[in-house]
């Protein structure tokens, strides 16, 4: 046993992933000085590479971002990135650790994230321009519409979101050939355009059905058996989530959250929300939409 007088009021957490950050925040809240050691250049771990989390489909970035900011601002947490523990001596309650920190060749306290150091690094990470995407040749009304939209946003300093919104309004969805024209017109990789087009719920990459049926799959609705509601809809419509029926009448999909947690489980048809849904209500509601 170690005498309490010999215990040191500092803690070292090794690993700056989601678990390490939460542990550091909890220990800081308990009054300890925390050394958070991470071997990579930044904290966040593998969760930063994820898009969504199982089983609720919540945004991984939305979950981890507040913890990143909290760790950076907490005066009781000292971040040691690009660092490794090389030796550990002592007993429980009174350890001494040796940490090796790799050189950054920049003053981290003055870093603004501009990226100039990467661009001018004489050893590695030389930035190379990515050539723009060469689209397939198209003509007719489609080409005219795309040219008009691109011309409308030629001097827009923002990203491609307004362009994709106009394309969606004009075509009803985002055709692949049109996205290729947008990528070429903005001189950017097609993958970057697709990343935005496939992320937001309002964008569709295929023609729409006459009616869109959406089932909320957020945490509250999921806990109140929205999966059973989705299964009832699949059986009634004869399609799976993400599909459209043969008549083109209904398209069925899930949505992360409708913001109506007090009415869960919730589904939405053509923008009209229905709360506290039961399996028996499904046929009655769908009959309203021809």
N, C-alpha and C positions, 0 to 999 in steps of 0.2 A: 504493500500500500504506500501511496505517496502522500506526504503531509500536505494539507491544503496550503500551507505557507510556501511550499516549493512550487506550486502550480503557477503557470504563466498565463496571463489573460490575453493570449493570442492563439489563433487557430489557423492551420493551413489546410486548404481544400485543393486537392489535386484533380484537375479536370474541369474545364469550363463549359461543359455541356449544360443541358437544361437542369439536370439533377445537381450539378456542381453549383450553378448560379443560385438555385433555390436554397441549397444548403448554406451558401455564403450569406444570402439575404436573411435567412432565419437566425444564423449565428450573430450577424451584425445587430439584428433587432434585440438579441439577448445581451448585448453590451460587449461583445468580443471584437477585437481587431482581427480581421480576416485577410490572409494572403491567399489569393485565388491564382493557382498556377496552371497555365495552359501552354501546351507545346506548339500550337498553331499561332499564326499572327493575330487572331481575334477569338473572342469567346463566342459561344453559341452552339458549337458541336454539330452533330449530324442533323439536328432538327432544322437547321437553316437550309438544308438541302431538300426538305420536304415541301410539298404543296399543301396537302391536307393531312389531318390526323384521323385515325380509326378509333371508334366506329362512327363518330358523329359527323365527320367530314369538315370539322372546323379548320379555319385557316391557320397553318402552323406559324406563319410570320406574325399574325395578330396575337398569337398566344405568347410567343417568345420575345417580341419587341419590348413590351413593358419591363420585362426582367433584364434585358440588355441595358435599357436606359437606367433602371434602378441600380444596377451594379456599377455603372460608370459614374453615377452621381453620389453614391453612398461614400461618405468620408471614412467609414470604418472598413471599407474594402479596398485593398491595394491589389491591382491587377498586375500579374507577372506573366505576360504573354511571350511566346517564343522561348519558353523556359522549361527546364526539366529538373526534377529532383534527382541528384546524383548520390546523396548520402543521407542517412537518417540514424541518429544516435540518441540514446536516452531511454527513459521509461515513460509509462502512461502518465500524462499530466505535465511532463517536462521533457520535451523532445528538442533536439537541435537538428535542423535540416540544412543541407548544402544544395543550393539551387544554381544551375548554370543557365545564364541568359544569353541567347545568341545575339550577335550584333545586328543592328538594323541599318546602320550607316546613315540614319536620319535622326533628327531630334524629335522624338515622339511628342513632346510637349508643344511643339510649334506646328505639328502636322495639321493641315486643313482638309486632307483627302483630295487634293487637286489632281494627283496622279502624275505630276511632272517628273517625280523621281523614277517612276516606272518607265516613262517614255524615254528618258535620257540615261537609263542604266546602261553602262558600257559592257556589262557582263552578260546579262540575260534579260528576258521579258521585253524584248524590243517590239514595240507596237507596230503592227502592219495594217494597212488599210484593207478592209474587206470589200471586194468588188460588189457592185450592185447586182441585183438579180435580173437576169435576162428573161423576160416573159415570152410566152407563146404569142404569136401574131393573132390578133382578133380584130374584128371590124364591126361595121354597122352601128346600131344604136348603143350597144354596150360600150364601145370605145368612146363614142361621143359623150355619154353620161360620165364615164370615168374622167375624161379630160376636163369636163366642166367642173367636177368636184375638186380635182387637183388644182385647177386654176383658181378656184374660190379660196383655197387654203394655201396658196403659194407663199404668201407673206406671213402666215401664221407661225409664230415662234414656238408654239406648243408641240406636243407629240402628234401621233396619228389617230388618237381617240376621236376628235371631231370628224376626221375623214371617214373613219369606219362607221360612225353614226349616220353620216349622210349617205354612204353606200347602202347601209341597212334600210334606210327610209326609201331610197330610190329603187332597190331591187327586191326588198322584202326579206333578204338574207344576204350572206356574204359569199358569192360564188368564188371558186378557186381562181378562175381566170382573172377576175376583177382584183383579187388580192395580189396577184402577180403584177398587174398593171400598177397598183398602188406602190408596191415595193420598188418597182423600177422607177416610177415617177418621183419617189422620195429618196432614191439612191440609198436604199437600206436593204439588208438581207431579208428574204422572204420569211425566214424563221422568226425574226423579230416582229414582223407583222402578225404572223400566226400566233405568236405568244400572247399578244393582246387580244386578238380575235377569239381565241379559244378560252380565255380566262373569264371574261365577263358574261354573266347570265343573259344579258340583253341581246347578245350577238348569236346568230344562228348560221351554221355553215351549210345547211341544207334547206330546201323550200319548206315553208311552214304549212301545217294543217289549218283547217278553218278555225279550230278551237284548241287552245293550249291548256292542258290540265297539269297543274304542278302540285306536288305534295311536299310540304315542309319537312326537312330532315334535320332540323336543328336539335340542339340538346333537349329542350323541353318537349318538343313533339316526339322525338325519338323515345324519350322515357315514358311517353304516354301512348306507345304502340302505333306510331305512324307507319311502321313496317307492315302491320296488319291492314291498315287502310290502303297502302300501296298495293298489297297483294290482292285486295278486293277489286281495286281498279284494273289491275292487270287481267284478272279473271273476267271482269265484265266487258272490257274492251278487246280482249283477246290479243294484247300486245304486251311487251315488256317496257320498263322504264327506258326512255331514250328512243323509242320507236314511234312510228305513225301507223294508224290502221290503214287497211287497203283502200278504203273509200276516201282517205284524206280528210276525214271528219275530225278526228282527235289525235293529238300528239301528247304522249305521257312522259313526264320527266320529274325529277326531284330538284329541290332548290335548298340551298344551305339554311336560310332563315328568312321568314317573312315578317319577323318582328311582332308577332301576335302570340307571344308565349302564354298569356293568360287564357287564350282560347284554344290551346293545343288539345288534340292534334288538328292541324289546319291544312286545307287544300285550297287552291285558287284556280278558277277557270276564267280565262280571258281577262285577268286582272281583278275579278270579283272573288273576294275571300269568303270562305265558309269555315266557321270555327266549331269546336267541340264535335267533330265529325264521328259518326258511327258507320259501321259497314252497311246498315240498312238504308242510310240516307243517300248512298252513292247513286243507285239507279234513278231516284227521284230528281236529283240535281242535274244529272247528265241529260235527262229528257228535256230540259229547258233549252238546250243548245242544239239546234238543228244544223 
